[in-house]
Amino acid sequence: MNKSCEDTNATKAVLLLELLREKAALVEMYRKEPVLAYRPHRGEGRPREDGTLPGGQDAFHRAGNYRVRGIVCGNRWGKSLCGAAEDYAWLIGERVWYPSTDPARSLGIKPPPNRVLVLTTDWDVVHDVWTRDTGTNPGKLWKFVANRVESVRRSNNGVINQITLTNGSEIVFETERSYVNDPQSAESRDWDAIHVDEPVCEPMFKAHARGLMDRNGKVWFTLTATREPWIVDYCKQDGNWFYEGSTYENPHLSKEAIAQFEALLTEDERACRLYGKPLHLAGLVYKMFRGPLTEPPPGWRSLSEPPPDSLLYITIDPHPQVPTAVLFCAVCPGSPVRHYYYDIFSRAVIADIAEEVRKAAAGYRVAKVRIDPAAFVRDPISGRSAANEFRRNGLLVQKAKRNKAAGIMKVQQELVLGNIVIHSTARRTLWEIQRYSWSEDGSNRPMDADDHMMENLYRCELENPIWYPPSISPPIEDIVIDSLDLSEPETPPWLQPLTLD
């Protein structure tokens, strides 16, 4: 072997030795601080359905200054890993996977020790995803904290539910199932941060969120929104950070694997589990609704002031406990369009609601005032009905039609035809129609919650509201004579004054 070959081999040996040393150093570094292997993705992959550019896990960490952050994303986006890394950063005081010169390294994080609470569904999830400390596949959080653990506590079923680190920080896990069994368990601790991983019920979150006040704590949500619509509403409030992530943003998933999963899903499930769209919105009853009218139509003085010659239809959904809902519809001459321009959603007594309705309708012709048929049921104690109380206060209410299936189909049809317009001034109606969704129990019915204006909407549409001239009177064929009794009801025998012979 000549000298040049010997020199070449020697050089290769030196380089190989150097590479081995570097590899050994990396292995040791990752062994001591496993989170350094975490590389938050930036949403590489296909753009989201609405065409906007993705931001990925990196965008979530860089929004650390926000008090409330929400990631609602498709399956396998990497939400739990992202959340676990953020939890760990709060426990040690910095996001060590970023360089020391990067502002995101400590952005929004309090100096430790910190107390972090994680809310999730059940103890199996806590063990399998978060705190499993045995085997070759440890929990996501345990993998990060293992080298810093001072002590642990376990639940009655042996799952690690509290970890204290050597710096004094601690992280605690609570489950929805435990809260349902004992709601008072959520009322006793203070927290620097709460992480909600997967949807939990609103009362549970509120009970624990009380513990954020003393420490001015922060909240982050990482979940696929298969239930609990309140979470999306909360995260989308002004001043919060919210992000919908797509499964396609995860650069570590193959297109073939995603396609195989996609083939199993319905259209609504695809929108939720792949594109992060909340399932209750993917299953909207009125998907054809394209948004409110934000400018006054021709002839209108404002969005809430129809032309003087308009004809009004008013529908009422009264309740003794939840607010009474009143919806106003205006129809103008020569147009088939129904303008739902104003609503009332109030806990006031009937007399005050009736007065507010009369003021809102003053100066206009009113074709009909329809009310939920349940309003004609007489109270067994007083002998009065809500319908008669409205009539006593100047509103000649008539019984509304009660055919929800036909009413929903009528609304859907008229929305497609463009004959229904909802003004931005009908605030409660807008809030409901953008959340009114089908039940997930297979009953082919909408969810029976937050639907009071939707009841009014379909009942009004069943009237087929049209404009007619003043010379034509509205039909009143369905007013029952008995229900027109405005006299004081007789005093029941058991309330008669006691007489002594």
C-alpha positions, 0 to 999 in steps of 0.5 A: 500500500502506497503512502497516499492510500495510507494517508487517505485511510487515516483521514477517513478514520479520523473523520469516522471517529469524529462522527461517532463522537458527535453522534455519541454526544447527541445521544447523550444530550437527547438522553439527558433532555429528550425534548431537544429531539422535538421539532415543532412542524410549521404546517408543511403539506397541503393548504387547508380547505379555505386556502389559508396557509398553515402555521403548525405547532411552531405557531402555537408555541410562538403565541405564548403571550396570549392568555388563551390559546386553542388548537382545534385540529384533525387527527394525528396533527400532533396536538398532544405532543405539542401540548406535552412540550408546552406543559414541560416548558412551563415546568422548567421555565423555557422552551429549550428546543428553541435557541437561547437567542429566540424570543419564543424560548421563554415567551409568556412563561412564568419562572418556575416553580409552576403548577400546571393542570391537565384536563382530559377524558379518563384515566386510560388516556392519562396513562397511555398518552401522558404518564406511562412510566414503564415499557418501551413506549413511555407517555409523551410527558413522562418521556420529557420529565423522567430525568427531573422527577422528584416524586409521583402520586398515583390514582386509585387505579395505579395511574400516575396523576401528579408529578413533582419535579426537582425544581418544585414545579408540579403537574396534575392530571384530572379526568372528566369521569372523575369530575362527574363522580365528584364535582367538588374535587375541582374546587380546591387548587390554584394553577399557573396554567391549565391545559385541556387535552381533548374535549371536556364538559364546560362545568368541569373547566369552569370549576378548575378555571377558578384556580387561575385567578390568584396566579393570573394563569393561562390556558391552552386547548389541544383537541379534535372538536368531536363534541363540547361546542363551547370550547370553540366559542370560548377560544374564538373570543376576542383577544384569544389565539385560535387555530384550526389545523389539518392532518395534512400539515403533519410532515411525518404522515404519508399521503397513502396512510391519510388516504386510507383513513379518509376512506373510512370517514363520512363527509362531516367526519372528514371535515372534523377529523382531517381538517379540524372543523368542529364536528358540530359545525360540520353537521350544521343543519343550515350549511347553505347559510352564507352569512348575515346582511351587513348593509341596509337593503334599498328602502331601509332606513337602517338594518333594524328599520324596515320601510314604513309599508313593510308587513311584519311577522313575529314569532315568540318562544316563551320559557319560565327559566331560560330567556324568552325568544322573539323574532321579527320578520319583515316582508316588503311590497313586490319582493318574496324575500323575508328579512329577519332583522331583529330579535329579543332574547330576554329573561324579563317578565311577560309584561315587559317583553310584550311592551318591548315587542309593541315598541319594536313593531310600532308604526308597522302593520303586523300580520301575525304574532305566533307563539309556541303551542305550549304557551296555551297550557294553563298553569294548574295553580293559577289557571292562567297560560302564557298566551293569555298573559301576552294577550292581557298585555296587548299582543294577540298571539296565535298558536304556531305550527309545530312541525319541525321536520317540515319547517327545517326543510322549508328554511333550507329550501328558502335559504338556497333560493335566497328568500331568507335574509338574516340581518346582523342586527338579529344577533341571537338568531345569527349566533344560533343558526351558525351552531344549529347542528344535527344530533350525533345519536342517529335520531335525524333530529337537531340537537335540543339546545340553544335553538330558541330562535331556530324554533321561531325561524321554522315556525315563521317560515311555515306561515309562508310570510308574504306581503299583502295590501292593507285592504286584506285582513290576515286569517285568524281561523286558528284562534281558539275561543277558550283561549281568548278568555281574558277574565280573572280565573276562578280561585281554586277550591283549595285557595278559598278562604276558610270559613267557620260556622 
